[in-house]
Amino acid sequence: MSRDIRNGQLIEPDEAVVEFERLPQVVKRLSARARRHIANSVSKNTIRGMRADLRVYQRAGGLLPADEFDIANFIADQRALGKKPATLERYLNSLHMWHRYMNLPSPVRSMPVRAVMRGIRRSAGTRQKEAPPLLLEDLHRLLDHIDRTDLRGKRDGALFALSFHGAFRRSEVVALYLEDIQWEARGILVGLRRSKTNQEGAEETKAILRAPEGFPYCPVRLLEAWLAASGIRRGAVFRSISLSGKLGAGRLTGCVVAQRLAHHLEAAGMADRGFSPHSFRAGFITEAHRRGKAAVDIKRVSGHRDQRTFERYIRRTDHFESHAGDFYGGVEEALPAYQIMLCQLHQRQYQRFRTRYRPRVSMAFP
């Protein structure tokens, strides 16, 4: 249930969700043109997520508008149901934005809510699950197990190779249109109309290099092979394909990308590695970092603006790599000597054991 912010009466949950879209009734002095711009200030995915979070709150018995005690009790109850701290943070953000858009004071920043959330973080920890990096070797293995003789295989091969070499998010690669691609001798320039960090449509371009002749994993040639086979001349680059092999008109969805990746990971024997579509992006950044590429050059491809977020994408596959405490001329050189010393120590201890306890040891003991 929810409270009508005009008269305080209880209304049905579905109406409360619609109330989020009834901003004109709250801010009556805004013109229709101004309200339209306000609606466009938030992406559709954000509105969809906020709407889903508000439904969770209302189905748990929450009231809108809420006070600090309603929200504090809500997140405590959701934590008891096993919800992770990151999920609870998302709920709080959605509730905060609802009150802001309704031109109401937000109780989310109040001391009771912040204290409860801090206690949840301390008791549960805040480490989030991250997509493991799909490195270049993994990409080549994945592409080797894709049958690229049919239309679906050509599409998936181009999709995966482009996702890796462009460090694309899943939502970005499925939103590509042929009109966004500029063909050059050294590769292609891909223009992004929108991205997670570019909601206002500022100019953003990714350069994808063309590999030398004969290289079987070149993302540009795989894309060219897909476009030639599909006959796409304009519109969405990656599209659905029916069971009969007929090319669809609409673009792929992110869910289909995840399903196709899971299918090919199974065929390649990598289903237990935990890879997801975001692993292509994490894999490119990690691979480039391991090969000594400058952070500014990596961010030109990945599009990162925040340094802390960028550093989270660098997955350490070897925790001793480039160790700041390596003052010994290379840990790898010192390791065999340490193993020899350890074996000699164990051998001396074993000999002392045999000498001291020989009468008690069975004859079968070596």
Backbone torsions as a table, in degrees:
resi	resn	phi	psi	omega
1	MET	NA	163.2	-179.7
2	SER	-146.1	155.6	176.0
3	ARG	-93.2	134.0	172.8
4	ASP	-70.7	123.4	-174.3
5	ILE	-71.1	-8.9	179.7
6	ARG	-90.7	-41.2	-176.6
7	ASN	-124.4	-1.5	176.6
8	GLY	78.7	2.5	-179.7
9	GLN	-78.2	152.1	179.2
10	LEU	-76.3	139.3	177.9
11	ILE	-130.6	168.1	-175.8
12	GLU	-71.8	155.4	-178.2
13	PRO	-57.8	-43.1	-178.2
14	ASP	-60.9	-36.8	178.9
15	GLU	-67.4	-33.1	-179.7
16	ALA	-66.3	-36.3	177.4
17	VAL	-66.9	-41.4	177.7
18	VAL	-64.5	-30.5	-179.0
19	GLU	-57.7	-30.2	176.7
20	PHE	-60.3	-32.7	-179.5
21	GLU	-88.1	-4.0	-178.6
22	ARG	-95.4	40.6	179.1
23	LEU	-56.3	-36.9	178.6
24	PRO	-57.5	-29.8	179.7
25	GLN	-75.1	-20.7	179.0
26	VAL	-90.0	-43.6	-179.2
27	VAL	-111.1	83.1	-170.8
28	LYS	-73.1	-19.5	-175.1
29	ARG	-83.0	-5.8	179.2
30	LEU	-79.1	139.7	176.7
31	SER	-76.7	167.5	178.6
32	ALA	-61.8	-37.1	179.4
33	ARG	-66.7	-40.6	178.6
34	ALA	-65.8	-40.9	178.8
35	ARG	-64.3	-35.2	178.6
36	ARG	-64.7	-40.7	178.5
37	HIS	-67.7	-35.3	176.2
38	ILE	-63.3	-40.3	178.5
39	ALA	-63.4	-32.7	-179.4
40	ASN	-84.8	-3.5	-177.8
41	SER	-75.9	-14.5	-179.4
42	VAL	-123.7	137.9	-178.6
43	SER	-68.8	157.7	179.7
44	LYS	-63.1	-36.5	178.2
45	ASN	-64.1	-38.3	178.4
46	THR	-65.2	-44.4	178.5
47	ILE	-63.1	-40.3	179.1
48	ARG	-62.4	-43.2	179.3
49	GLY	-66.9	-41.1	178.9
50	MET	-64.2	-40.0	179.6
51	ARG	-62.5	-42.1	179.0
52	ALA	-65.4	-39.4	179.4
53	ASP	-66.3	-39.1	178.3
54	LEU	-65.2	-34.7	177.0
55	ARG	-64.3	-41.3	177.5
56	VAL	-59.4	-44.1	-179.1
57	TYR	-63.4	-43.7	-177.4
58	GLN	-71.2	-38.7	179.3
59	ARG	-68.8	-20.1	174.9
60	ALA	-84.0	3.2	178.6
61	GLY	95.9	8.6	-179.0
62	GLY	-72.9	149.7	-180.0
63	LEU	-109.9	145.1	175.7
64	LEU	-123.7	132.5	-5.8
65	PRO	-63.3	155.1	-175.3
66	ALA	-108.8	161.0	170.1
67	ASP	-111.3	176.5	-173.5
68	GLU	-64.6	-30.2	-178.2
69	PHE	-75.9	-35.8	175.2
70	ASP	-58.1	-47.3	-175.2
71	ILE	-73.1	-39.7	178.8
72	ALA	-61.6	-43.5	177.9
73	ASN	-66.0	-37.1	-179.3
74	PHE	-62.5	-49.6	-176.9
75	ILE	-69.7	-31.5	176.3
76	ALA	-65.4	-41.1	178.6
77	ASP	-67.9	-38.4	179.5
78	GLN	-67.7	-34.7	176.0
79	ARG	-65.1	-37.6	178.2
80	ALA	-64.9	-24.3	177.1
81	LEU	-83.3	-2.3	177.2
82	GLY	100.0	8.1	179.3
83	LYS	-68.3	141.6	-178.2
84	LYS	-80.9	156.2	179.8
85	PRO	-55.4	-37.0	179.7
86	ALA	-64.1	-37.1	177.5
87	THR	-67.3	-41.4	178.4
88	LEU	-64.4	-37.6	176.4
89	GLU	-61.9	-38.2	178.3
90	ARG	-66.5	-41.0	176.1
91	TYR	-58.6	-45.9	-179.0
92	LEU	-62.9	-40.3	-180.0
93	ASN	-64.4	-40.2	179.4
94	SER	-65.3	-42.0	178.3
95	LEU	-65.8	-38.5	178.0
96	HIS	-62.6	-46.2	-178.3
97	MET	-67.0	-35.8	178.2
98	TRP	-59.2	-46.8	-179.2
99	HIS	-67.3	-36.5	179.4
100	ARG	-65.7	-44.1	-179.6
101	TYR	-69.1	-24.8	176.1
102	MET	-85.8	5.5	178.5
103	ASN	60.1	39.1	-179.8
104	LEU	-118.6	152.5	175.3
105	PRO	-64.9	134.6	-177.5
106	SER	-89.2	125.9	177.4
107	PRO	-82.4	-2.4	-174.4
108	VAL	-66.8	-31.8	-177.8
109	ARG	-87.5	8.1	-178.4
110	SER	-74.0	161.8	-176.9
111	MET	-62.9	-43.4	179.9
112	PRO	-59.7	-42.9	-179.7
113	VAL	-66.6	-45.2	-179.2
114	ARG	-64.4	-38.0	-179.8
115	ALA	-67.9	-42.8	178.4
116	VAL	-62.9	-42.7	-178.9
117	MET	-67.0	-36.5	178.2
118	ARG	-65.8	-39.3	177.4
119	GLY	-65.4	-36.5	177.8
120	ILE	-65.6	-42.2	179.3
121	ARG	-63.7	-41.3	-178.0
122	ARG	-68.0	-34.9	-177.9
123	SER	-83.1	-29.5	-175.2
124	ALA	-105.0	-18.5	-173.3
125	GLY	81.3	157.8	-175.7
126	THR	-119.6	11.1	-179.0
127	ARG	-71.0	122.9	-178.3
128	GLN	-92.5	149.6	176.3
129	LYS	-71.9	128.8	-177.6
130	GLU	-113.2	146.9	177.3
131	ALA	-68.1	128.6	178.4
132	PRO	-66.4	149.6	-178.0
133	PRO	-75.7	131.1	172.5
134	LEU	-92.4	101.6	-172.8
135	LEU	-79.0	176.3	-174.5
136	LEU	-61.2	-40.7	177.7
137	GLU	-62.1	-40.1	177.5
138	ASP	-65.9	-38.8	178.3
139	LEU	-62.3	-44.9	179.7
140	HIS	-63.3	-39.8	177.2
141	ARG	-64.1	-40.9	178.9
142	LEU	-62.7	-45.7	-179.1
143	LEU	-66.7	-31.8	178.8
144	ASP	-64.0	-26.6	-176.8
145	HIS	-99.0	12.2	175.0
146	ILE	-101.5	127.2	176.8
147	ASP	-77.2	97.6	-175.5
148	ARG	-91.6	23.6	175.9
149	THR	-89.4	-20.3	178.8
150	ASP	-105.0	173.4	-173.6
151	LEU	-65.9	-43.1	-178.4
152	ARG	-65.1	-39.1	178.8
153	GLY	-67.1	-38.5	177.3
154	LYS	-63.9	-40.5	179.2
155	ARG	-65.1	-47.1	-177.3
156	ASP	-65.6	-39.4	178.6
157	GLY	-62.6	-44.7	178.4
158	ALA	-66.6	-39.6	-179.3
159	LEU	-61.9	-47.1	-177.8
160	PHE	-69.4	-42.5	-179.2
161	ALA	-65.1	-40.6	179.8
162	LEU	-70.2	-37.6	178.6
163	SER	-60.5	-38.7	-179.5
164	PHE	-74.2	-55.8	-171.9
165	HIS	-71.3	-17.9	175.0
166	GLY	-101.7	0.8	-177.3
167	ALA	48.5	45.9	-176.4
168	PHE	-81.2	146.5	163.1
169	ARG	-76.0	157.6	-179.6
170	ARG	-58.6	-41.5	-178.6
171	SER	-67.7	-26.8	-179.1
172	GLU	-77.6	-43.4	-174.3
173	VAL	-70.8	-33.3	179.4
174	VAL	-77.2	-16.1	-179.3
175	ALA	-92.7	5.8	-178.3
176	LEU	-72.8	138.5	173.5
177	TYR	-116.4	151.9	-177.9
178	LEU	-61.2	-30.4	178.8
179	GLU	-67.7	-15.0	-179.7
180	ASP	-86.8	-5.2	-174.3
181	ILE	-106.2	129.2	177.1
182	GLN	-113.8	126.8	-174.6
183	TRP	-93.3	127.6	178.8
184	GLU	-124.8	167.4	-179.3
185	ALA	-65.3	-36.2	-176.6
186	ARG	-90.7	-4.2	-179.5
187	GLY	158.7	-148.0	179.7
188	ILE	-130.8	151.7	173.3
189	LEU	-111.3	121.2	-176.8
190	VAL	-108.6	119.4	178.3
191	GLY	-93.6	132.0	178.8
192	LEU	-99.2	124.8	177.9
193	ARG	-74.6	-40.3	178.2
194	ARG	-145.4	155.7	172.9
195	SER	-151.7	176.0	-177.9
196	LYS	-59.8	-38.8	-178.9
197	THR	-100.1	6.1	-180.0
198	ASN	-135.1	71.0	-178.2
199	GLN	-78.7	-15.9	-175.9
200	GLU	-95.0	3.9	174.8
201	GLY	75.7	27.4	175.3
202	ALA	-66.1	154.7	-177.1
203	GLU	-63.1	126.2	179.8
204	GLU	-143.3	122.7	-174.4
205	THR	-129.5	136.5	174.8
206	LYS	-113.1	134.7	177.3
207	ALA	-101.2	126.4	179.0
208	ILE	-113.6	119.8	-176.3
209	LEU	-75.3	147.1	171.9
210	ARG	-89.0	129.1	-179.2
211	ALA	-76.7	162.5	177.7
212	PRO	-60.4	159.4	179.4
213	GLU	-58.5	139.3	177.6
214	GLY	90.5	-9.7	178.6
215	PHE	-77.8	119.2	-170.4
216	PRO	-78.1	-7.6	-174.3
217	TYR	-113.0	20.6	-177.5
218	CYS	-65.1	122.2	-178.2
219	PRO	-65.3	-33.8	-178.8
220	VAL	-68.9	-44.4	-179.5
221	ARG	-69.3	-35.7	176.1
222	LEU	-63.9	-38.7	176.7
223	LEU	-66.3	-42.5	178.7
224	GLU	-63.2	-38.8	178.6
225	ALA	-65.0	-39.9	178.5
226	TRP	-65.3	-45.2	-179.1
227	LEU	-65.9	-37.9	178.9
228	ALA	-67.0	-40.5	-178.1
229	ALA	-72.9	-35.0	-177.0
230	SER	-83.9	-22.4	-178.6
231	GLY	75.4	18.6	179.8
232	ILE	-71.6	127.4	179.9
233	ARG	-115.3	-19.9	177.2
234	ARG	-161.4	166.2	178.7
235	GLY	88.1	-157.6	-175.6
236	ALA	-60.9	137.6	-178.6
237	VAL	-77.9	-47.8	-177.0
238	PHE	-106.6	117.8	-173.5
239	ARG	-125.6	165.9	178.1
240	SER	-73.8	155.4	178.1
241	ILE	-131.5	128.5	-178.3
242	SER	-72.8	169.4	179.0
243	LEU	-62.3	-27.2	178.4
244	SER	-83.6	-1.8	178.3
245	GLY	91.5	12.9	-179.4
246	LYS	-86.9	134.2	-177.9
247	LEU	-76.8	132.6	178.8
248	GLY	-84.6	168.9	-179.1
249	ALA	-92.7	-29.7	-177.5
250	GLY	-86.2	160.4	-179.2
251	ARG	-79.2	162.5	177.2
252	LEU	-66.0	157.8	172.3
253	THR	-103.0	162.4	178.5
254	GLY	-62.4	-32.4	179.3
255	CYS	-65.6	-38.0	179.2
256	VAL	-66.7	-37.9	177.2
257	VAL	-59.5	-44.8	179.1
258	ALA	-63.5	-39.8	180.0
259	GLN	-66.7	-42.6	179.9
260	ARG	-67.4	-37.7	178.0
261	LEU	-64.9	-43.7	178.8
262	ALA	-61.0	-39.0	179.2
263	HIS	-62.3	-46.7	-177.1
264	HIS	-75.9	-29.8	174.7
265	LEU	-64.3	-37.7	176.6
266	GLU	-62.7	-43.0	179.8
267	ALA	-66.5	-31.4	-178.3
268	ALA	-88.4	0.0	-179.3
269	GLY	72.2	28.0	-179.0
270	MET	-120.4	20.8	-176.5
271	ALA	-66.3	-23.1	-177.3
272	ASP	-89.8	6.2	-176.8
273	ARG	-86.9	-10.2	177.2
274	GLY	78.5	18.9	-178.4
275	PHE	-70.5	147.7	174.9
276	SER	-135.7	172.0	177.9
277	PRO	-55.4	-28.6	179.1
278	HIS	-72.7	-13.5	179.3
279	SER	-66.4	-26.1	176.5
280	PHE	-63.3	-45.9	-179.8
281	ARG	-65.2	-47.3	178.1
282	ALA	-64.0	-35.7	-179.6
283	GLY	-67.1	-41.7	178.4
284	PHE	-61.7	-47.0	-177.5
285	ILE	-64.2	-42.4	179.0
286	THR	-65.8	-43.4	-179.9
287	GLU	-63.8	-43.6	179.3
288	ALA	-64.6	-38.6	178.4
289	HIS	-65.6	-41.9	179.6
290	ARG	-64.3	-29.2	-179.6
291	ARG	-89.3	9.1	172.7
292	GLY	83.0	17.4	178.7
293	LYS	-72.3	144.8	-179.9
294	ALA	-67.8	146.7	-178.1
295	ALA	-61.0	-37.0	-179.2
296	VAL	-65.8	-34.4	178.3
297	ASP	-72.6	-37.0	177.4
298	ILE	-65.3	-41.5	-178.9
299	LYS	-69.5	-22.3	174.4
300	ARG	-64.9	-30.0	177.6
301	VAL	-88.2	-46.1	-175.3
302	SER	-74.3	-25.9	179.8
303	GLY	82.5	12.1	-179.9
304	HIS	-68.9	141.1	175.3
305	ARG	-112.9	-28.6	-179.1
306	ASP	-97.4	125.2	-176.1
307	GLN	-66.2	-38.3	-179.2
308	ARG	-65.8	-40.7	176.8
309	THR	-64.8	-40.6	179.3
310	PHE	-60.9	-43.6	-177.7
311	GLU	-66.2	-27.8	177.4
312	ARG	-65.4	-24.3	-178.0
313	TYR	-79.9	-14.7	-179.4
314	ILE	-82.6	99.3	-177.9
315	ARG	-86.1	125.6	179.2
316	ARG	-80.4	106.3	174.6
317	THR	-81.7	-20.7	175.7
318	ASP	-133.7	110.3	-175.0
319	HIS	-70.9	-13.9	177.9
320	PHE	-94.6	0.6	-178.9
321	GLU	-68.4	130.8	178.1
322	SER	50.0	46.4	-176.5
323	HIS	-70.6	132.4	-178.9
324	ALA	-66.8	-21.0	-179.6
325	GLY	-96.5	14.9	179.4
326	ASP	-82.0	89.7	178.5
327	PHE	-105.9	16.5	-169.8
328	TYR	-113.5	13.0	178.4
329	GLY	77.1	24.1	177.9
330	GLY	114.8	115.2	179.2
331	VAL	-63.8	-32.9	-176.8
332	GLU	-61.7	-34.5	-178.5
333	GLU	-72.7	-33.1	-176.6
334	ALA	-80.4	-19.2	-173.3
335	LEU	-64.7	-46.6	179.8
336	PRO	-59.9	-40.6	179.1
337	ALA	-62.6	-39.3	178.3
338	TYR	-65.1	-39.4	178.5
339	GLN	-63.6	-41.3	179.0
340	ILE	-62.7	-45.5	179.7
341	MET	-61.2	-41.5	-179.9
342	LEU	-64.8	-40.9	178.9
343	CYS	-64.7	-40.5	178.9
344	GLN	-64.3	-40.1	178.3
345	LEU	-62.9	-44.8	178.9
346	HIS	-63.6	-36.3	-179.8
347	GLN	-66.3	-41.9	178.5
348	ARG	-64.1	-43.1	178.1
349	GLN	-62.2	-38.6	-179.9
350	TYR	-67.1	-39.7	179.4
351	GLN	-65.6	-39.7	177.8
352	ARG	-64.6	-37.6	178.7
353	PHE	-62.8	-43.8	-178.3
354	ARG	-66.5	-39.2	-178.7
355	THR	-67.6	-40.6	-174.4
356	ARG	-77.3	-38.1	-172.3
357	TYR	-113.6	23.6	-177.2
358	ARG	-57.5	-42.0	-178.5
359	PRO	-61.6	-28.1	-176.4
360	ARG	-90.8	-6.3	-174.7
361	VAL	-93.1	137.4	178.3
362	SER	-62.3	153.9	178.3
363	MET	-65.6	-20.0	179.1
364	ALA	-78.5	-8.6	-179.7
365	PHE	-71.9	134.1	-175.4
366	PRO	-66.6	NA	NA
